[in-house]
Amino acid sequence: MRTTIDMPDVLYRRTKAVAALRGSSVKDLIVRAVEREIAQPASAKSKSKRAVFPIIRTWKGRKLDLTNFDFDELLG
């Protein structure tokens, strides 16, 4: 199937350069990128963006573990 997409000139030039370096066409590069994006489950995408919070040590030696703290509940 044929389709037309609009992309910024800078992005197209970078896409074309990467495709050339890989010995591929722009079409093949875009198809592979779309296939990878679609193949990823939505839950895997959201988990990869999750922040990892450190354990904070206070001056008295106690620990403050924010690993499971629900910041959305605090803000909501």
Backbone atoms as SQL, in Angstrom:
CREATE TABLE atoms (id INTEGER PRIMARY KEY, chain TEXT, resi INTEGER, resn TEXT, atom TEXT, x REAL, y REAL, z REAL);
INSERT INTO atoms VALUES
  (1, 'A', 1, 'MET', 'N', 0.852, -1.180, 0.000),
  (2, 'A', 1, 'MET', 'CA', 0.000, 0.000, 0.000),
  (3, 'A', 1, 'MET', 'C', 0.893, 1.237, 0.000),
  (4, 'A', 2, 'ARG', 'N', 0.486, 2.229, -0.713),
  (5, 'A', 2, 'ARG', 'CA', 1.227, 3.479, -0.771),
  (6, 'A', 2, 'ARG', 'C', 0.586, 4.481, 0.172),
  (7, 'A', 3, 'THR', 'N', 1.426, 5.302, 0.775),
  (8, 'A', 3, 'THR', 'CA', 0.936, 6.371, 1.634),
  (9, 'A', 3, 'THR', 'C', 1.901, 7.544, 1.539),
  (10, 'A', 4, 'THR', 'N', 1.432, 8.697, 1.945),
  (11, 'A', 4, 'THR', 'CA', 2.260, 9.895, 1.942),
  (12, 'A', 4, 'THR', 'C', 2.329, 10.423, 3.359),
  (13, 'A', 5, 'ILE', 'N', 3.522, 10.764, 3.801),
  (14, 'A', 5, 'ILE', 'CA', 3.663, 11.365, 5.130),
  (15, 'A', 5, 'ILE', 'C', 4.424, 12.670, 4.991),
  (16, 'A', 6, 'ASP', 'N', 4.130, 13.602, 5.869),
  (17, 'A', 6, 'ASP', 'CA', 4.873, 14.854, 5.941),
  (18, 'A', 6, 'ASP', 'C', 5.787, 14.762, 7.149),
  (19, 'A', 7, 'MET', 'N', 7.060, 15.050, 6.944),
  (20, 'A', 7, 'MET', 'CA', 7.996, 15.077, 8.056),
  (21, 'A', 7, 'MET', 'C', 8.913, 16.275, 7.867),
  (22, 'A', 8, 'PRO', 'N', 9.431, 16.785, 8.955),
  (23, 'A', 8, 'PRO', 'CA', 10.332, 17.931, 8.844),
  (24, 'A', 8, 'PRO', 'C', 11.535, 17.587, 7.954),
  (25, 'A', 9, 'ASP', 'N', 12.016, 18.587, 7.220),
  (26, 'A', 9, 'ASP', 'CA', 13.141, 18.381, 6.309),
  (27, 'A', 9, 'ASP', 'C', 14.359, 17.804, 7.025),
  (28, 'A', 10, 'VAL', 'N', 14.646, 18.307, 8.193),
  (29, 'A', 10, 'VAL', 'CA', 15.814, 17.838, 8.951),
  (30, 'A', 10, 'VAL', 'C', 15.667, 16.357, 9.282),
  (31, 'A', 11, 'LEU', 'N', 14.481, 15.945, 9.696),
  (32, 'A', 11, 'LEU', 'CA', 14.256, 14.537, 10.024),
  (33, 'A', 11, 'LEU', 'C', 14.386, 13.662, 8.782),
  (34, 'A', 12, 'TYR', 'N', 13.877, 14.121, 7.661),
  (35, 'A', 12, 'TYR', 'CA', 13.993, 13.343, 6.420),
  (36, 'A', 12, 'TYR', 'C', 15.459, 13.187, 6.009),
  (37, 'A', 13, 'ARG', 'N', 16.224, 14.273, 6.105),
  (38, 'A', 13, 'ARG', 'CA', 17.636, 14.187, 5.730),
  (39, 'A', 13, 'ARG', 'C', 18.386, 13.216, 6.639),
  (40, 'A', 14, 'ARG', 'N', 18.085, 13.240, 7.932),
  (41, 'A', 14, 'ARG', 'CA', 18.731, 12.304, 8.858),
  (42, 'A', 14, 'ARG', 'C', 18.305, 10.868, 8.568),
  (43, 'A', 15, 'THR', 'N', 17.022, 10.674, 8.266),
  (44, 'A', 15, 'THR', 'CA', 16.512, 9.344, 7.924),
  (45, 'A', 15, 'THR', 'C', 17.196, 8.822, 6.676),
  (46, 'A', 16, 'LYS', 'N', 17.324, 9.661, 5.668),
  (47, 'A', 16, 'LYS', 'CA', 17.960, 9.273, 4.421),
  (48, 'A', 16, 'LYS', 'C', 19.432, 8.918, 4.640),
  (49, 'A', 17, 'ALA', 'N', 20.109, 9.693, 5.490),
  (50, 'A', 17, 'ALA', 'CA', 21.516, 9.433, 5.777),
  (51, 'A', 17, 'ALA', 'C', 21.694, 8.108, 6.524),
  (52, 'A', 18, 'VAL', 'N', 20.854, 7.856, 7.523),
  (53, 'A', 18, 'VAL', 'CA', 20.940, 6.600, 8.281),
  (54, 'A', 18, 'VAL', 'C', 20.657, 5.417, 7.365),
  (55, 'A', 19, 'ALA', 'N', 19.661, 5.538, 6.522),
  (56, 'A', 19, 'ALA', 'CA', 19.341, 4.458, 5.587),
  (57, 'A', 19, 'ALA', 'C', 20.525, 4.175, 4.664),
  (58, 'A', 20, 'ALA', 'N', 21.155, 5.215, 4.167),
  (59, 'A', 20, 'ALA', 'CA', 22.300, 5.042, 3.274),
  (60, 'A', 20, 'ALA', 'C', 23.463, 4.360, 4.003),
  (61, 'A', 21, 'LEU', 'N', 23.719, 4.784, 5.238),
  (62, 'A', 21, 'LEU', 'CA', 24.796, 4.170, 6.013),
  (63, 'A', 21, 'LEU', 'C', 24.538, 2.687, 6.269),
  (64, 'A', 22, 'ARG', 'N', 23.284, 2.322, 6.365),
  (65, 'A', 22, 'ARG', 'CA', 22.922, 0.925, 6.606),
  (66, 'A', 22, 'ARG', 'C', 22.735, 0.140, 5.314),
  (67, 'A', 23, 'GLY', 'N', 22.915, 0.796, 4.179),
  (68, 'A', 23, 'GLY', 'CA', 22.739, 0.129, 2.896),
  (69, 'A', 23, 'GLY', 'C', 21.287, -0.222, 2.631),
  (70, 'A', 24, 'SER', 'N', 20.404, 0.628, 3.083),
  (71, 'A', 24, 'SER', 'CA', 18.965, 0.377, 2.996),
  (72, 'A', 24, 'SER', 'C', 18.293, 1.556, 2.299),
  (73, 'A', 25, 'SER', 'N', 17.024, 1.399, 1.999),
  (74, 'A', 25, 'SER', 'CA', 16.258, 2.517, 1.445),
  (75, 'A', 25, 'SER', 'C', 15.511, 3.215, 2.583),
  (76, 'A', 26, 'VAL', 'N', 15.097, 4.448, 2.318),
  (77, 'A', 26, 'VAL', 'CA', 14.306, 5.188, 3.302),
  (78, 'A', 26, 'VAL', 'C', 13.029, 4.406, 3.614),
  (79, 'A', 27, 'LYS', 'N', 12.406, 3.861, 2.569),
  (80, 'A', 27, 'LYS', 'CA', 11.170, 3.090, 2.753),
  (81, 'A', 27, 'LYS', 'C', 11.389, 1.928, 3.724),
  (82, 'A', 28, 'ASP', 'N', 12.455, 1.146, 3.499),
  (83, 'A', 28, 'ASP', 'CA', 12.714, -0.009, 4.368),
  (84, 'A', 28, 'ASP', 'C', 12.987, 0.421, 5.805),
  (85, 'A', 29, 'LEU', 'N', 13.735, 1.516, 5.972),
  (86, 'A', 29, 'LEU', 'CA', 14.028, 2.020, 7.316),
  (87, 'A', 29, 'LEU', 'C', 12.745, 2.419, 8.042),
  (88, 'A', 30, 'ILE', 'N', 11.867, 3.130, 7.349),
  (89, 'A', 30, 'ILE', 'CA', 10.609, 3.571, 7.969),
  (90, 'A', 30, 'ILE', 'C', 9.713, 2.382, 8.274),
  (91, 'A', 31, 'VAL', 'N', 9.622, 1.417, 7.364),
  (92, 'A', 31, 'VAL', 'CA', 8.792, 0.231, 7.598),
  (93, 'A', 31, 'VAL', 'C', 9.277, -0.524, 8.839),
  (94, 'A', 32, 'ARG', 'N', 10.603, -0.714, 8.948),
  (95, 'A', 32, 'ARG', 'CA', 11.145, -1.427, 10.116),
  (96, 'A', 32, 'ARG', 'C', 10.869, -0.661, 11.407),
  (97, 'A', 33, 'ALA', 'N', 10.985, 0.660, 11.372),
  (98, 'A', 33, 'ALA', 'CA', 10.728, 1.479, 12.561),
  (99, 'A', 33, 'ALA', 'C', 9.269, 1.372, 12.991),
  (100, 'A', 34, 'VAL', 'N', 8.358, 1.408, 12.027),
  (101, 'A', 34, 'VAL', 'CA', 6.930, 1.284, 12.343),
  (102, 'A', 34, 'VAL', 'C', 6.627, -0.117, 12.883),
  (103, 'A', 35, 'GLU', 'N', 7.227, -1.145, 12.277),
  (104, 'A', 35, 'GLU', 'CA', 7.020, -2.513, 12.765),
  (105, 'A', 35, 'GLU', 'C', 7.489, -2.667, 14.210),
  (106, 'A', 36, 'ARG', 'N', 8.664, -2.097, 14.534),
  (107, 'A', 36, 'ARG', 'CA', 9.167, -2.161, 15.916),
  (108, 'A', 36, 'ARG', 'C', 8.222, -1.454, 16.875),
  (109, 'A', 37, 'GLU', 'N', 7.734, -0.298, 16.471),
  (110, 'A', 37, 'GLU', 'CA', 6.831, 0.483, 17.340),
  (111, 'A', 37, 'GLU', 'C', 5.541, -0.274, 17.598),
  (112, 'A', 38, 'ILE', 'N', 4.991, -0.881, 16.575),
  (113, 'A', 38, 'ILE', 'CA', 3.729, -1.602, 16.712),
  (114, 'A', 38, 'ILE', 'C', 3.914, -2.897, 17.500),
  (115, 'A', 39, 'ALA', 'N', 5.065, -3.543, 17.350),
  (116, 'A', 39, 'ALA', 'CA', 5.313, -4.824, 18.017),
  (117, 'A', 39, 'ALA', 'C', 5.469, -4.667, 19.529),
  (118, 'A', 40, 'GLN', 'N', 5.876, -3.500, 19.997),
  (119, 'A', 40, 'GLN', 'CA', 6.056, -3.281, 21.433),
  (120, 'A', 40, 'GLN', 'C', 4.707, -3.188, 22.120),
  (121, 'A', 41, 'PRO', 'N', 4.483, -3.989, 23.168),
  (122, 'A', 41, 'PRO', 'CA', 3.227, -3.844, 23.918),
  (123, 'A', 41, 'PRO', 'C', 3.189, -2.482, 24.615),
  (124, 'A', 42, 'ALA', 'N', 2.006, -1.951, 24.771),
  (125, 'A', 42, 'ALA', 'CA', 1.850, -0.632, 25.397),
  (126, 'A', 42, 'ALA', 'C', 2.414, -0.624, 26.812),
  (127, 'A', 43, 'SER', 'N', 2.270, -1.728, 27.540),
  (128, 'A', 43, 'SER', 'CA', 2.772, -1.765, 28.913),
  (129, 'A', 43, 'SER', 'C', 4.293, -1.675, 28.944),
  (130, 'A', 44, 'ALA', 'N', 4.977, -2.248, 27.970),
  (131, 'A', 44, 'ALA', 'CA', 6.436, -2.184, 27.924),
  (132, 'A', 44, 'ALA', 'C', 6.895, -0.754, 27.672),
  (133, 'A', 45, 'LYS', 'N', 6.162, -0.020, 26.858),
  (134, 'A', 45, 'LYS', 'CA', 6.526, 1.358, 26.574),
  (135, 'A', 45, 'LYS', 'C', 6.395, 2.212, 27.821),
  (136, 'A', 46, 'SER', 'N', 5.297, 2.068, 28.552),
  (137, 'A', 46, 'SER', 'CA', 5.093, 2.907, 29.729),
  (138, 'A', 46, 'SER', 'C', 6.061, 2.544, 30.841),
  (139, 'A', 47, 'LYS', 'N', 6.435, 1.268, 30.968),
  (140, 'A', 47, 'LYS', 'CA', 7.375, 0.864, 32.001),
  (141, 'A', 47, 'LYS', 'C', 8.760, 1.435, 31.731),
  (142, 'A', 48, 'SER', 'N', 9.130, 1.552, 30.472),
  (143, 'A', 48, 'SER', 'CA', 10.460, 2.060, 30.162),
  (144, 'A', 48, 'SER', 'C', 10.596, 3.541, 30.504),
  (145, 'A', 49, 'LYS', 'N', 9.506, 4.260, 30.604),
  (146, 'A', 49, 'LYS', 'CA', 9.551, 5.680, 30.918),
  (147, 'A', 49, 'LYS', 'C', 9.395, 5.949, 32.409),
  (148, 'A', 50, 'ARG', 'N', 9.212, 4.893, 33.193),
  (149, 'A', 50, 'ARG', 'CA', 9.004, 5.063, 34.621),
  (150, 'A', 50, 'ARG', 'C', 10.310, 5.480, 35.295),
  (151, 'A', 51, 'ALA', 'N', 10.238, 6.460, 36.161),
  (152, 'A', 51, 'ALA', 'CA', 11.423, 6.934, 36.870),
  (153, 'A', 51, 'ALA', 'C', 11.786, 5.973, 37.989),
  (154, 'A', 52, 'VAL', 'N', 13.079, 5.839, 38.226),
  (155, 'A', 52, 'VAL', 'CA', 13.568, 5.020, 39.325),
  (156, 'A', 52, 'VAL', 'C', 14.033, 5.968, 40.413),
  (157, 'A', 53, 'PHE', 'N', 13.433, 5.863, 41.592),
  (158, 'A', 53, 'PHE', 'CA', 13.776, 6.748, 42.686),
  (159, 'A', 53, 'PHE', 'C', 14.790, 6.092, 43.608),
  (160, 'A', 54, 'PRO', 'N', 15.736, 6.866, 44.084),
  (161, 'A', 54, 'PRO', 'CA', 16.757, 6.298, 44.964),
  (162, 'A', 54, 'PRO', 'C', 16.243, 6.180, 46.401),
  (163, 'A', 55, 'ILE', 'N', 16.984, 5.422, 47.175),
  (164, 'A', 55, 'ILE', 'CA', 16.745, 5.392, 48.620),
  (165, 'A', 55, 'ILE', 'C', 17.538, 6.555, 49.189),
  (166, 'A', 56, 'ILE', 'N', 16.867, 7.407, 49.938),
  (167, 'A', 56, 'ILE', 'CA', 17.510, 8.603, 50.476),
  (168, 'A', 56, 'ILE', 'C', 17.858, 8.354, 51.936),
  (169, 'A', 57, 'ARG', 'N', 19.099, 8.591, 52.283),
  (170, 'A', 57, 'ARG', 'CA', 19.544, 8.430, 53.668),
  (171, 'A', 57, 'ARG', 'C', 19.502, 9.793, 54.350),
  (172, 'A', 58, 'THR', 'N', 18.889, 9.850, 55.518),
  (173, 'A', 58, 'THR', 'CA', 18.823, 11.096, 56.272),
  (174, 'A', 58, 'THR', 'C', 20.068, 11.231, 57.125),
  (175, 'A', 59, 'TRP', 'N', 20.271, 12.387, 57.683),
  (176, 'A', 59, 'TRP', 'CA', 21.472, 12.616, 58.478),
  (177, 'A', 59, 'TRP', 'C', 21.476, 11.788, 59.755),
  (178, 'A', 60, 'LYS', 'N', 20.324, 11.288, 60.178),
  (179, 'A', 60, 'LYS', 'CA', 20.257, 10.438, 61.371),
  (180, 'A', 60, 'LYS', 'C', 20.433, 8.958, 61.017),
  (181, 'A', 61, 'GLY', 'N', 20.690, 8.664, 59.743),
  (182, 'A', 61, 'GLY', 'CA', 20.934, 7.294, 59.337),
  (183, 'A', 61, 'GLY', 'C', 19.689, 6.531, 58.911),
  (184, 'A', 62, 'ARG', 'N', 18.511, 7.141, 59.050),
  (185, 'A', 62, 'ARG', 'CA', 17.296, 6.467, 58.604),
  (186, 'A', 62, 'ARG', 'C', 17.206, 6.512, 57.086),
  (187, 'A', 63, 'LYS', 'N', 16.415, 5.617, 56.523),
  (188, 'A', 63, 'LYS', 'CA', 16.252, 5.541, 55.071),
  (189, 'A', 63, 'LYS', 'C', 14.849, 5.969, 54.675),
  (190, 'A', 64, 'LEU', 'N', 14.748, 6.679, 53.589),
  (191, 'A', 64, 'LEU', 'CA', 13.470, 7.061, 53.007),
  (192, 'A', 64, 'LEU', 'C', 13.407, 6.399, 51.639),
  (193, 'A', 65, 'ASP', 'N', 12.600, 5.354, 51.521),
  (194, 'A', 65, 'ASP', 'CA', 12.498, 4.587, 50.280),
  (195, 'A', 65, 'ASP', 'C', 11.258, 5.043, 49.520),
  (196, 'A', 66, 'LEU', 'N', 11.457, 5.661, 48.374),
  (197, 'A', 66, 'LEU', 'CA', 10.351, 6.187, 47.569),
  (198, 'A', 66, 'LEU', 'C', 9.981, 5.265, 46.418),
  (199, 'A', 67, 'THR', 'N', 10.457, 4.023, 46.443),
  (200, 'A', 67, 'THR', 'CA', 10.249, 3.106, 45.332),
  (201, 'A', 67, 'THR', 'C', 8.778, 2.924, 44.990),
  (202, 'A', 68, 'ASN', 'N', 7.926, 2.699, 45.963),
  (203, 'A', 68, 'ASN', 'CA', 6.509, 2.423, 45.696),
  (204, 'A', 68, 'ASN', 'C', 5.590, 3.588, 46.057),
  (205, 'A', 69, 'PHE', 'N', 6.150, 4.772, 46.240),
  (206, 'A', 69, 'PHE', 'CA', 5.340, 5.932, 46.588),
  (207, 'A', 69, 'PHE', 'C', 4.510, 6.364, 45.388),
  (208, 'A', 70, 'ASP', 'N', 3.225, 6.659, 45.597),
  (209, 'A', 70, 'ASP', 'CA', 2.331, 7.043, 44.510),
  (210, 'A', 70, 'ASP', 'C', 2.248, 8.566, 44.418),
  (211, 'A', 71, 'PHE', 'N', 3.084, 9.144, 43.571),
  (212, 'A', 71, 'PHE', 'CA', 3.099, 10.593, 43.425),
  (213, 'A', 71, 'PHE', 'C', 1.834, 11.108, 42.759),
  (214, 'A', 72, 'ASP', 'N', 1.216, 10.295, 41.899),
  (215, 'A', 72, 'ASP', 'CA', -0.045, 10.710, 41.268),
  (216, 'A', 72, 'ASP', 'C', -1.131, 10.935, 42.308),
  (217, 'A', 73, 'GLU', 'N', -1.178, 10.076, 43.316),
  (218, 'A', 73, 'GLU', 'CA', -2.177, 10.236, 44.386),
  (219, 'A', 73, 'GLU', 'C', -1.907, 11.510, 45.174),
  (220, 'A', 74, 'LEU', 'N', -0.645, 11.817, 45.399),
  (221, 'A', 74, 'LEU', 'CA', -0.266, 13.032, 46.121),
  (222, 'A', 74, 'LEU', 'C', -0.702, 14.281, 45.354),
  (223, 'A', 75, 'LEU', 'N', -0.541, 14.257, 44.031),
  (224, 'A', 75, 'LEU', 'CA', -0.861, 15.414, 43.215),
  (225, 'A', 75, 'LEU', 'C', -2.346, 15.496, 42.850),
  (226, 'A', 76, 'GLY', 'N', -3.038, 14.343, 42.885),
  (227, 'A', 76, 'GLY', 'CA', -4.426, 14.300, 42.426),
  (228, 'A', 76, 'GLY', 'C', -5.426, 14.692, 43.388);
